[in-house]
Amino acid sequence: MNITELLLIKSRYITLPLVVIVIALSLVGFGSFAPNANASLYVDNEQTNSVLNSSNVGSILGETDVTEDLISNLQDVRSQDFYLTIPSIGVNSHVLANVNPSIETEYAPVIEDEIAHGKYTRLPSEAVTNGNVYMFAHREGIINGKYVGIFKRLNELQDGDLAYVKFGDNTYVYQYQTQFIITPYDTWVYTGESAKPTLTLQTCENGDSMRLIAKFELIEVRS
């Protein structure tokens, strides 16, 4: 065996494992775990890795057809009455619709006084058979001398607790299902769709290093 044949054999043993590794990484989505350096999603001053703007509204709304009428509705919806009440944990607050979580100067003043509804997620009237209505607020803290912890007791929710969302002329009644903790990078709670009509509430956990998520399911619409 000459030196050329030996080098060819060695190269085969080196190349084949590298090919296998590259294929495996492509199957699990190697690049999907890296934060997007060109985009940021801020909720309670934490940076994440999703771009939230009109260019990807289709992916956020799932299978919903994105029309000019829908975009117009999202922009004008602040004229509607919008309130969240959860009697069991003392939540009773106005909700400001269509708040962009990617712009800190937009959402930060909102959650000092009220609850924010995430821009491009479903409104209650759009999530009657399926879809995700997403809201976020502070867990604790004092800003400008005022306590801002609207969702302070979110972790105290119990089976059977009800949430009432007044939107326009209707009241949407949701029943508590579950809660869990995620990292600030788990943006699927915002961008993901749901086969059932769902209310998702988000606030900080463990200071501002994690996120507490509470999920409710729609059980009734009252006119």
SEZA-992911 format. One line per field, with one value per residue (C-alpha): residue in three letters; x, y, z. Coordinates in pm, 1 decimal. Example, Ala and Ser with C-alpha at 12.3 -4.5 7.8 and 13.67 -1.06 7.14 Angstrom:
2
r [ALA|SER] $
east [1230.0|1367.0] $
north [-450.0|-106.0] $
up [780.0|714.0] $
# end
This chain:
223
r [MET|ASN|ILE|THR|GLU|LEU|LEU|LEU|ILE|LYS|SER|ARG|TYR|ILE|THR|LEU|PRO|LEU|VAL|VAL|ILE|VAL|ILE|ALA|LEU|SER|LEU|VAL|GLY|PHE|GLY|SER|PHE|ALA|PRO|ASN|ALA|ASN|ALA|SER|LEU|TYR|VAL|ASP|ASN|GLU|GLN|THR|ASN|SER|VAL|LEU|ASN|SER|SER|ASN|VAL|GLY|SER|ILE|LEU|GLY|GLU|THR|ASP|VAL|THR|GLU|ASP|LEU|ILE|SER|ASN|LEU|GLN|ASP|VAL|ARG|SER|GLN|ASP|PHE|TYR|LEU|THR|ILE|PRO|SER|ILE|GLY|VAL|ASN|SER|HIS|VAL|LEU|ALA|ASN|VAL|ASN|PRO|SER|ILE|GLU|THR|GLU|TYR|ALA|PRO|VAL|ILE|GLU|ASP|GLU|ILE|ALA|HIS|GLY|LYS|TYR|THR|ARG|LEU|PRO|SER|GLU|ALA|VAL|THR|ASN|GLY|ASN|VAL|TYR|MET|PHE|ALA|HIS|ARG|GLU|GLY|ILE|ILE|ASN|GLY|LYS|TYR|VAL|GLY|ILE|PHE|LYS|ARG|LEU|ASN|GLU|LEU|GLN|ASP|GLY|ASP|LEU|ALA|TYR|VAL|LYS|PHE|GLY|ASP|ASN|THR|TYR|VAL|TYR|GLN|TYR|GLN|THR|GLN|PHE|ILE|ILE|THR|PRO|TYR|ASP|THR|TRP|VAL|TYR|THR|GLY|GLU|SER|ALA|LYS|PRO|THR|LEU|THR|LEU|GLN|THR|CYS|GLU|ASN|GLY|ASP|SER|MET|ARG|LEU|ILE|ALA|LYS|PHE|GLU|LEU|ILE|GLU|VAL|ARG|SER] $
east [0.0|155.7|122.1|-154.5|-377.7|-321.6|-423.8|-741.3|-845.0|-783.4|-982.9|-1282.2|-1279.9|-1261.1|-1514.5|-1795.4|-1841.1|-1834.7|-2109.7|-2321.1|-2277.0|-2373.4|-2687.7|-2789.8|-2747.7|-2958.1|-3239.5|-3262.7|-3241.8|-2891.5|-2944.4|-3279.4|-3124.1|-2917.0|-3070.9|-3143.9|-2903.8|-3125.7|-3441.6|-3556.4|-3873.6|-3892.9|-4131.2|-4040.7|-3702.0|-3578.3|-3443.5|-3555.8|-3506.6|-3823.1|-3901.7|-4253.2|-4364.7|-4609.5|-4375.0|-4430.4|-4784.1|-4894.2|-4675.1|-4790.5|-5158.1|-5118.5|-5369.4|-5568.1|-5581.9|-5400.5|-5613.4|-5616.6|-5938.2|-5767.4|-5469.8|-5705.7|-5902.3|-5585.8|-5488.2|-5830.7|-5920.6|-5817.7|-6153.4|-6315.9|-6376.6|-6114.1|-6081.3|-5946.8|-6094.8|-5980.6|-6169.4|-5973.8|-5642.7|-5770.5|-5701.2|-5929.0|-5757.9|-5798.3|-5619.6|-5457.6|-5483.1|-5227.0|-4912.0|-4587.1|-4358.3|-4057.2|-4058.5|-3973.9|-4077.9|-4423.1|-4493.7|-4308.0|-4544.2|-4845.6|-4759.0|-4693.9|-5070.7|-5248.8|-5225.6|-5087.7|-5234.7|-4964.9|-4978.2|-5061.2|-5197.9|-5569.1|-5825.7|-6098.2|-6348.1|-6101.8|-6034.8|-6376.1|-6311.4|-5929.9|-5636.5|-5429.6|-5510.4|-5186.8|-5149.4|-4859.0|-4806.7|-4562.8|-4535.7|-4400.4|-4209.3|-4252.2|-4220.9|-4246.7|-4366.6|-4648.8|-4683.7|-4714.9|-4759.8|-5093.9|-5002.8|-4842.9|-5069.4|-5071.6|-4898.3|-5193.8|-5440.0|-5629.6|-5832.2|-6169.6|-6068.9|-6234.5|-6108.1|-6348.4|-6241.4|-6470.7|-6412.0|-6653.1|-7009.8|-6921.4|-6768.4|-6545.1|-6530.5|-6213.4|-6133.9|-5786.6|-5601.8|-5234.5|-4922.9|-4554.8|-4221.2|-4014.5|-3706.5|-3728.1|-3621.3|-3927.0|-4121.5|-4359.0|-4601.9|-4640.2|-4606.6|-4771.0|-5125.7|-5372.2|-5628.4|-5852.5|-5952.9|-5689.8|-5598.8|-5227.9|-5103.3|-4733.7|-4535.3|-4189.4|-4067.2|-3758.8|-3693.0|-3684.6|-3475.8|-3766.9|-4130.2|-4447.6|-4716.6|-5081.2|-5315.7|-5695.1|-5950.2|-6262.2|-6581.6|-6848.8|-6919.3|-7176.5|-7350.4] $
north [0.0|329.5|665.4|785.6|486.5|535.7|899.8|813.7|558.3|806.6|1077.1|843.7|769.1|1139.8|1265.8|1017.2|1109.3|1477.6|1426.2|1239.0|1517.9|1788.5|1598.6|1542.1|1908.4|2012.2|1779.0|1927.2|2284.0|2386.6|2752.4|2783.1|2790.9|3102.9|3440.5|3663.7|3954.6|4177.3|4148.4|4173.9|4095.6|4270.8|4171.2|4317.3|4429.7|4090.1|4044.6|3744.1|3621.2|3691.1|3958.7|4093.2|4322.4|4333.2|4138.3|3816.3|3870.5|3569.1|3327.7|3473.1|3447.2|3092.6|2993.6|3316.4|3503.6|3833.6|4096.7|4475.3|4460.3|4250.5|4486.1|4783.4|4611.4|4552.2|4915.6|5053.2|4811.5|5046.5|5216.0|4900.9|4842.6|4594.0|4470.3|4163.3|4052.0|3748.4|3762.0|3484.2|3674.7|4030.7|4127.7|4396.3|4611.8|4779.8|4610.6|4816.7|4633.6|4603.2|4680.8|4595.9|4400.4|4465.8|4839.9|4916.1|5279.1|5160.7|4883.5|5010.1|5302.9|5077.1|4813.8|5080.6|5135.3|4843.9|4514.0|4495.4|4279.9|4157.6|4308.3|4059.6|3798.5|3725.9|3953.2|3781.6|3817.1|3646.5|3349.5|3194.8|2856.7|2857.9|3092.7|3254.4|3580.2|3694.7|3953.2|4060.3|4278.3|4340.4|4094.1|4342.1|4665.2|5035.7|5283.4|5658.5|5590.3|5363.5|4987.9|4817.0|4447.6|4373.3|4006.2|3967.8|3676.5|3496.5|3197.9|3154.6|3043.7|2725.3|2472.0|2614.8|2980.1|3200.4|3498.0|3745.8|3946.7|4232.5|4321.3|4542.2|4432.1|4081.0|3916.4|3615.8|3370.4|3161.6|2878.7|2832.3|2527.2|2531.3|2735.4|2681.3|2860.6|2932.9|3131.4|3474.4|3302.2|3075.5|3310.2|3040.9|3144.9|3468.6|3359.1|3016.7|2934.8|2712.5|2459.9|2573.8|2931.6|3020.4|3310.0|3329.8|3554.8|3625.5|3791.3|3773.4|3492.1|3474.8|3844.5|3904.8|3602.1|3372.1|3394.6|3264.0|3160.6|3098.3|2935.7|2959.0|2806.0|2982.1|2826.8|3089.6|3410.5|3640.9|3912.4] $
up [0.0|-110.3|64.4|-173.3|-94.8|278.8|262.5|70.2|334.6|617.6|444.5|411.5|785.3|868.5|612.1|681.4|1052.7|963.2|704.6|960.4|1217.2|967.4|862.3|1224.8|1310.9|1013.2|1122.8|1473.8|1351.3|1456.4|1373.0|1546.9|1892.2|1825.2|1913.4|1617.6|1645.6|1433.3|1641.1|1998.5|2189.4|2524.9|2798.9|3138.7|3006.0|2885.4|2533.7|2328.6|1976.9|1779.2|1525.2|1579.2|1302.5|1014.2|787.6|984.4|1103.9|900.3|1094.3|1425.1|1336.4|1210.2|944.4|964.4|633.9|672.5|504.1|502.4|704.9|974.5|999.5|1016.6|1291.9|1494.8|1461.5|1556.3|1832.6|2114.5|2079.9|2225.0|2595.8|2710.8|3072.1|3250.9|3583.0|3783.9|4115.8|4288.9|4272.4|4280.9|3919.4|3779.1|3519.3|3186.0|2895.1|2622.3|2291.3|2019.1|2219.4|2043.5|2281.8|2058.1|2130.0|2493.9|2467.4|2363.2|2613.1|2922.5|2996.9|2936.7|3195.9|3457.1|3470.0|3304.8|3121.3|2767.7|2492.8|2254.0|1908.8|1631.3|1869.2|1862.5|2013.2|2219.6|1936.2|1699.6|1929.2|1983.4|1818.3|1831.1|1873.7|2144.8|2325.1|2490.6|2768.4|2988.5|3294.8|3579.1|3868.1|4122.4|4161.6|4223.6|3936.8|3993.0|4346.1|4230.9|4282.8|3942.0|4030.1|3861.5|3817.1|4162.1|4261.9|3928.3|4088.0|4328.6|4059.8|4138.5|3939.6|3849.9|3878.3|3618.6|3420.4|3263.1|2960.6|2866.2|2504.0|2315.0|2380.6|2498.5|2803.1|2740.6|3030.0|3060.2|3301.9|3443.3|3309.1|3402.8|3471.6|3406.5|3403.8|3093.1|2996.5|2829.1|2506.1|2489.3|2266.0|2139.4|2414.5|2220.8|1860.3|1886.6|1787.1|1972.7|1852.5|2138.2|2224.8|2482.7|2708.8|2791.7|3072.9|3121.9|3397.3|3553.9|3778.7|4001.7|3972.3|3600.5|3502.9|3413.8|3303.8|3466.1|3219.2|3309.4|3057.5|3044.9|2808.2|2681.8|2818.4|2747.5|2558.9|2718.0|2519.8] $
# end
